Amino acid sequence: RLLGWALMLCLLLEALLVVMRDTLAFPQWLAAMVLVPVLGGLCLYGCALWQGVYAAWGHAERSLAGHEKARIAAETANLAKSRYLANVSHEIRSPLNAIYGYAQLVERNDGVGAQEAAVVIRRCSEHITSLVEALLDISQVENGVIRVKPEPVKFDQFIEQIQRMVRPSASAKGLDFELELTGRIPAVVRMDASRLRQVLLNLLFNAIKYTDSGKVTLALRYAAQMAVFEVRDTGPGIDPAVQALVFERFRQGTAFMTREHGGTGLGLAISKRLAHMMGGEIGLVSALGEGSTFWFTSRLGLDSEHAAPAVVSNTGLSAEEQ
């Protein structure tokens, strides 16, 4: 803009000198005609120099701001990773101590039955195995090792398997488990059953873990080869301030939840990446004191040999009542 104004000023002065040629002596007029372009050139050079300095200053300022933002992000990630390592260390140490303690009691024959010790040791071993598997899963997903392998699956049998796996855990806590199927559900779809099951079970077991009373609901809608799953609970809800963090690695809702319920903070991060790999999205709707709804979408193509959909009405009843 400054360059444009300087150039316009030079042109106006030149035009004015042309008009005033008859009113000025020739030496004065000639000197003015030479001096105006020189001054105009100096102005143009000064404007260009200032523009370059201003651009360099702006670039340096943006670069510093970017470096500061990256530094803060790195420090935040390191802090989250440190908290995560502390949580995982606690999660692993506790069952290991139990295994060690019961092994000592059995070795000393100190009033503990072998059956009781075996049950405790098995449960602790399963807990440690789940932690290690979560670590391996997040590593494989981020490094591109895991691939989605769609294949024909009988959808009604798949949903029934999910119910059978989840219902005992819900009943053990005194929770109702309900299934809601809306619209026309295909009999057979193409999907990676193991990965879809992994996401569903993670959301459902999380809902059961954080819900003390009420019910957990699995809802399913299907349209245009896109399935929408919702896992609703009547738990305490999630603070809006931390909802954006629950799908990040090494994060959990609050430190209180981590201490009370345990866990690695990787389940939702893995679920988010798997949902994206299956051509879908994942999110949540929650409010404190009103429960939570975790939803995710997944592209489930129709199998060409089993394209006829099965009609399923939305009864609103529990699975057992249906």
C-alpha positions as CSV (number, residue, x, y, z in Angstrom):
1,R,0.0,0.0,0.0
2,L,2.8,2.4,0.9
3,L,4.6,1.6,-2.4
4,G,1.4,2.4,-4.3
5,W,1.0,5.8,-2.6
6,A,4.6,6.7,-3.2
7,L,4.4,5.9,-6.9
8,M,1.2,7.8,-7.3
9,L,2.8,10.8,-5.6
10,C,5.8,10.8,-7.9
11,L,3.5,10.6,-11.0
12,L,1.4,13.5,-9.7
13,L,4.6,15.7,-9.1
14,E,5.8,14.8,-12.6
15,A,2.5,15.8,-14.1
16,L,2.5,19.0,-12.1
17,L,6.0,19.9,-13.4
18,V,4.9,19.3,-17.0
19,V,2.0,21.7,-16.5
20,M,4.2,24.3,-14.8
21,R,6.9,24.2,-17.5
22,D,6.1,27.6,-18.8
23,T,6.1,29.3,-15.4
24,L,9.5,28.1,-14.3
25,A,12.9,29.0,-15.7
26,F,14.4,26.1,-17.7
27,P,17.3,25.3,-15.3
28,Q,14.9,25.2,-12.3
29,W,12.4,23.1,-14.3
30,L,15.1,20.7,-15.4
31,A,16.5,20.3,-11.9
32,A,13.0,19.6,-10.6
33,M,12.3,17.0,-13.3
34,V,15.5,15.2,-12.3
35,L,15.0,15.6,-8.5
36,V,11.5,14.3,-8.4
37,P,12.3,10.8,-9.8
38,V,15.3,10.5,-7.5
39,L,13.2,11.4,-4.5
40,G,10.5,9.0,-5.7
41,G,13.0,6.2,-6.1
42,L,14.3,6.9,-2.6
43,C,10.8,6.8,-1.2
44,L,10.1,3.5,-3.1
45,Y,13.3,2.0,-1.8
46,G,12.5,3.1,1.8
47,C,8.9,1.7,1.5
48,A,10.2,-1.6,0.2
49,L,12.8,-1.8,2.9
50,W,10.2,-1.1,5.6
51,Q,7.9,-3.7,4.1
52,G,10.7,-6.3,4.2
53,V,11.5,-5.5,7.8
54,Y,7.8,-5.6,8.8
55,A,7.4,-9.0,7.0
56,A,10.5,-10.4,8.7
57,W,9.3,-9.1,12.1
58,G,5.9,-10.7,11.6
59,H,7.4,-14.0,10.5
60,A,9.7,-14.0,13.5
61,E,6.8,-13.3,15.9
62,R,4.7,-16.1,14.4
63,S,7.6,-18.4,14.6
64,L,8.2,-17.6,18.2
65,A,4.5,-18.1,18.9
66,G,4.6,-21.5,17.1
67,H,7.7,-22.6,19.1
68,E,6.0,-21.5,22.3
69,K,2.8,-23.4,21.5
70,A,4.8,-26.5,20.5
71,R,6.8,-26.3,23.8
72,I,3.6,-26.0,25.9
73,A,2.1,-29.0,24.0
74,A,5.2,-31.1,24.5
75,E,5.3,-30.2,28.2
76,T,1.6,-31.1,28.5
77,A,2.1,-34.4,26.7
78,N,5.1,-35.3,28.9
79,L,3.1,-34.5,32.0
80,A,0.2,-36.6,30.8
81,K,2.6,-39.4,30.0
82,S,4.2,-39.2,33.5
83,R,0.8,-39.4,35.1
84,Y,-0.1,-42.3,32.9
85,L,3.2,-44.2,33.8
86,A,2.4,-43.6,37.4
87,N,-1.1,-45.0,37.0
88,V,0.1,-48.0,35.0
89,S,2.8,-48.7,37.5
90,H,0.2,-48.8,40.3
91,E,-2.1,-50.9,38.2
92,I,0.6,-53.5,37.6
93,R,2.2,-53.4,41.1
94,S,-1.1,-54.0,42.9
95,P,-1.9,-57.4,41.2
96,L,1.7,-58.4,41.3
97,N,1.8,-57.9,45.1
98,A,-1.4,-59.9,45.4
99,I,0.1,-62.7,43.3
100,Y,3.3,-62.7,45.3
101,G,1.5,-62.6,48.6
102,Y,-0.8,-65.5,47.9
103,A,2.1,-67.5,46.4
104,Q,3.9,-67.0,49.7
105,L,0.8,-68.1,51.7
106,V,0.4,-71.3,49.7
107,E,4.1,-72.0,49.9
108,R,4.0,-71.7,53.7
109,N,0.7,-73.6,53.9
110,D,-0.5,-70.6,56.0
111,G,-4.3,-71.3,56.1
112,V,-5.1,-70.3,52.5
113,G,-6.6,-72.9,50.3
114,A,-5.1,-73.6,46.9
115,Q,-8.4,-73.0,45.2
116,E,-8.8,-69.5,46.7
117,A,-5.2,-68.6,45.9
118,A,-5.6,-69.9,42.3
119,V,-8.7,-67.7,41.8
120,V,-7.0,-64.6,43.0
121,I,-3.8,-65.3,41.0
122,R,-5.9,-66.0,37.9
123,R,-7.8,-62.7,38.2
124,C,-4.7,-60.7,38.9
125,S,-3.0,-62.3,35.9
126,E,-5.9,-61.4,33.7
127,H,-5.8,-57.8,34.9
128,I,-2.1,-57.6,34.0
129,T,-2.7,-59.2,30.7
130,S,-5.3,-56.6,29.8
131,L,-2.9,-53.8,30.7
132,V,-0.2,-55.3,28.4
133,E,-2.7,-55.8,25.6
134,A,-3.8,-52.2,25.8
135,L,-0.2,-51.0,25.5
136,L,0.4,-53.3,22.5
137,D,-2.9,-52.3,20.8
138,I,-2.2,-48.5,21.0
139,S,1.4,-49.1,19.7
140,Q,0.2,-51.3,16.8
141,V,-2.6,-48.9,15.9
142,E,-0.3,-45.8,15.8
143,N,2.4,-47.6,13.9
144,G,-0.1,-48.9,11.3
145,V,0.4,-52.6,12.1
146,I,-3.3,-53.2,12.7
147,R,-5.4,-53.5,9.5
148,V,-9.1,-53.6,9.2
149,K,-10.2,-56.9,7.4
150,P,-13.9,-56.8,6.5
151,E,-15.6,-60.1,6.0
152,P,-19.3,-61.3,5.9
153,V,-20.7,-61.5,9.4
154,K,-24.2,-62.4,10.6
155,F,-25.2,-59.2,12.3
156,D,-27.8,-60.5,14.6
157,Q,-25.5,-63.2,15.9
158,F,-22.8,-60.6,16.4
159,I,-25.1,-58.4,18.5
160,E,-26.3,-61.4,20.5
161,Q,-22.6,-62.3,21.4
162,I,-22.1,-58.7,22.6
163,Q,-25.1,-59.0,24.9
164,R,-23.9,-62.3,26.3
165,M,-20.5,-60.9,27.1
166,V,-21.8,-57.7,28.7
167,R,-25.0,-58.8,30.6
168,P,-23.3,-60.8,33.4
169,S,-21.1,-57.8,34.3
170,A,-24.1,-55.5,34.4
171,S,-26.1,-58.0,36.5
172,A,-23.3,-58.3,39.0
173,K,-23.5,-54.6,39.7
174,G,-27.3,-54.7,39.8
175,L,-27.7,-52.8,36.6
176,D,-30.2,-53.3,33.8
177,F,-28.9,-53.9,30.3
178,E,-31.1,-52.9,27.4
179,L,-30.8,-53.3,23.7
180,E,-32.5,-50.9,21.2
181,L,-32.5,-51.7,17.6
182,T,-34.1,-49.1,15.3
183,G,-35.3,-49.6,11.7
184,R,-34.2,-52.3,9.3
185,I,-31.0,-54.1,10.3
186,P,-29.2,-56.2,7.6
187,A,-29.0,-59.9,8.2
188,V,-25.3,-60.0,6.9
189,V,-22.8,-57.1,6.7
190,R,-19.2,-56.9,5.8
191,M,-17.1,-55.7,8.7
192,D,-14.1,-56.5,10.9
193,A,-15.9,-58.2,13.7
194,S,-13.0,-58.4,16.1
195,R,-12.3,-54.6,15.9
196,L,-15.9,-53.6,16.1
197,R,-16.3,-55.9,19.0
198,Q,-13.3,-54.3,20.7
199,V,-14.8,-50.8,20.4
200,L,-18.2,-51.9,21.6
201,L,-17.0,-53.8,24.6
202,N,-14.7,-51.0,25.6
203,L,-17.5,-48.5,25.6
204,L,-20.0,-50.9,27.3
205,F,-17.6,-52.1,30.1
206,N,-16.6,-48.5,30.7
207,A,-20.3,-47.6,31.1
208,I,-20.8,-50.5,33.5
209,K,-17.7,-49.6,35.5
210,Y,-18.6,-46.0,36.1
211,T,-22.4,-46.6,36.7
212,D,-23.4,-47.5,40.2
213,S,-27.2,-47.7,39.7
214,G,-29.7,-47.6,36.9
215,K,-29.1,-49.1,33.5
216,V,-26.8,-49.3,30.5
217,T,-28.3,-49.2,27.0
218,L,-26.8,-50.3,23.7
219,A,-28.7,-48.6,20.8
220,L,-28.2,-49.3,17.1
221,R,-29.4,-47.6,13.9
222,Y,-28.5,-48.5,10.4
223,A,-29.0,-46.6,7.2
224,A,-27.1,-46.2,3.9
225,Q,-24.5,-48.8,4.9
226,M,-23.6,-46.7,8.0
227,A,-24.2,-48.1,11.5
228,V,-24.6,-45.7,14.4
229,F,-24.0,-47.2,17.9
230,E,-24.8,-45.5,21.1
231,V,-23.8,-46.6,24.6
232,R,-25.9,-44.8,27.3
233,D,-25.5,-45.0,31.0
234,T,-27.0,-43.4,34.1
235,G,-23.7,-42.8,35.7
236,P,-22.3,-39.6,37.2
237,G,-21.6,-37.9,33.8
238,I,-18.4,-36.2,32.7
239,D,-17.4,-32.7,33.3
240,P,-17.6,-30.6,30.1
241,A,-14.1,-29.3,30.9
242,V,-12.5,-32.7,30.4
243,Q,-14.7,-34.2,27.7
244,A,-12.3,-33.2,25.0
245,L,-9.5,-35.1,26.7
246,V,-11.1,-38.5,27.3
247,F,-10.2,-39.7,23.8
248,E,-6.5,-38.7,24.1
249,R,-3.8,-41.2,25.1
250,F,-2.9,-41.4,28.8
251,R,-6.0,-39.5,29.8
252,Q,-9.0,-40.3,32.0
253,G,-11.9,-38.2,33.1
254,T,-10.5,-37.2,36.5
255,A,-7.8,-38.3,38.9
256,F,-10.6,-39.4,41.3
257,M,-12.0,-41.8,38.7
258,T,-8.5,-43.2,38.0
259,R,-7.9,-44.0,41.7
260,E,-11.4,-45.4,42.3
261,H,-12.0,-47.4,39.2
262,G,-8.5,-48.0,37.8
263,G,-7.6,-48.4,34.2
264,T,-4.9,-47.4,31.8
265,G,-6.5,-44.4,30.1
266,L,-5.9,-46.1,26.7
267,G,-9.2,-47.7,25.9
268,L,-10.9,-44.7,24.4
269,A,-7.8,-43.6,22.5
270,I,-7.7,-47.1,20.9
271,S,-11.4,-47.0,20.2
272,K,-11.1,-43.6,18.5
273,R,-8.4,-44.8,16.2
274,L,-10.2,-48.0,15.4
275,A,-13.4,-46.1,14.6
276,H,-11.5,-44.0,12.2
277,M,-9.9,-47.1,10.6
278,M,-13.4,-48.5,10.1
279,G,-14.6,-45.3,8.3
280,G,-16.4,-43.8,11.2
281,E,-16.3,-41.2,14.0
282,I,-16.6,-41.4,17.8
283,G,-17.8,-38.9,20.3
284,L,-19.8,-38.3,23.5
285,V,-22.7,-36.3,25.0
286,S,-22.6,-35.9,28.7
287,A,-23.5,-33.7,31.6
288,L,-22.7,-34.0,35.3
289,G,-25.4,-35.9,37.2
290,E,-27.2,-36.9,34.0
291,G,-25.2,-39.8,32.7
292,S,-23.2,-40.2,29.4
293,T,-23.8,-41.3,25.9
294,F,-20.8,-42.5,23.9
295,W,-21.6,-42.9,20.2
296,F,-19.6,-44.0,17.2
297,T,-20.3,-44.7,13.6
298,S,-18.9,-47.5,11.4
299,R,-19.3,-48.2,7.7
300,L,-20.8,-51.7,7.4
301,G,-21.2,-52.7,3.7
302,L,-23.9,-55.1,2.6
303,D,-22.8,-58.5,1.5
304,S,-23.8,-59.1,-2.1
305,E,-24.9,-62.7,-1.4
306,H,-27.1,-61.7,1.6
307,A,-28.4,-58.3,0.6
308,A,-32.0,-58.8,2.0
309,P,-32.3,-56.9,5.3
310,A,-34.0,-58.3,8.3
311,V,-36.9,-56.2,9.7
312,V,-36.4,-55.3,13.3
313,S,-38.9,-53.1,15.2
314,N,-38.0,-50.7,17.9
315,T,-39.8,-52.2,20.9
316,G,-38.0,-50.2,23.6
317,L,-37.9,-53.4,25.7
318,S,-34.9,-55.0,27.2
319,A,-33.2,-57.9,25.3
320,E,-34.7,-60.5,27.6
321,E,-38.2,-59.0,27.2
322,Q,-37.8,-59.0,23.4
